[in-house]
């Protein structure tokens, strides 16, 4: 088992040192960059002041985007399921019509 790495992440001009495995490193760095971009964008808008408020707004925005995507996926799977059921019904009807 390999020892965890300690990496430096920069979010909103602050450095955070985090331990992670080598396998998690890229994902963690990518997540930190994404969060930094969201927080920088909120900060630059000038409407929100304070690190904690910027962090909360970024978290809310990211969570909202995630939940919207999850709902879209759920809707797509239901839509696909409905289409499959409709096709099955058409096939059953055709088989019954020609089978007689």
Secondary structure in CASP SS format (residue, H / E / C, confidence):
PFRMAT SS
TARGET T0000
AUTHOR 0000-0000-0000
METHOD secondary structure of the structure
MODEL  1
X C 1.00
X C 1.00
X C 1.00
X C 1.00
X E 1.00
X E 1.00
X E 1.00
X E 1.00
X E 1.00
X E 1.00
X E 1.00
X C 1.00
X C 1.00
X E 1.00
X E 1.00
X E 1.00
X E 1.00
X E 1.00
X E 1.00
X E 1.00
X C 1.00
X H 1.00
X H 1.00
X H 1.00
X H 1.00
X H 1.00
X H 1.00
X H 1.00
X H 1.00
X H 1.00
X H 1.00
X H 1.00
X H 1.00
X H 1.00
X H 1.00
X H 1.00
X H 1.00
X H 1.00
X H 1.00
X H 1.00
X H 1.00
X H 1.00
X H 1.00
X H 1.00
X H 1.00
X C 1.00
X C 1.00
X C 1.00
X C 1.00
X C 1.00
X H 1.00
X H 1.00
X H 1.00
X H 1.00
X H 1.00
X H 1.00
X H 1.00
X H 1.00
X H 1.00
X H 1.00
X H 1.00
X H 1.00
X H 1.00
X H 1.00
X H 1.00
X H 1.00
X H 1.00
X H 1.00
X H 1.00
X H 1.00
X H 1.00
X H 1.00
X H 1.00
X H 1.00
X H 1.00
X H 1.00
X H 1.00
X H 1.00
X H 1.00
X H 1.00
X H 1.00
X H 1.00
X H 1.00
X H 1.00
X H 1.00
X H 1.00
X H 1.00
X H 1.00
X H 1.00
X H 1.00
X H 1.00
X H 1.00
X H 1.00
X H 1.00
X H 1.00
X H 1.00
X H 1.00
X H 1.00
X H 1.00
X C 1.00
END
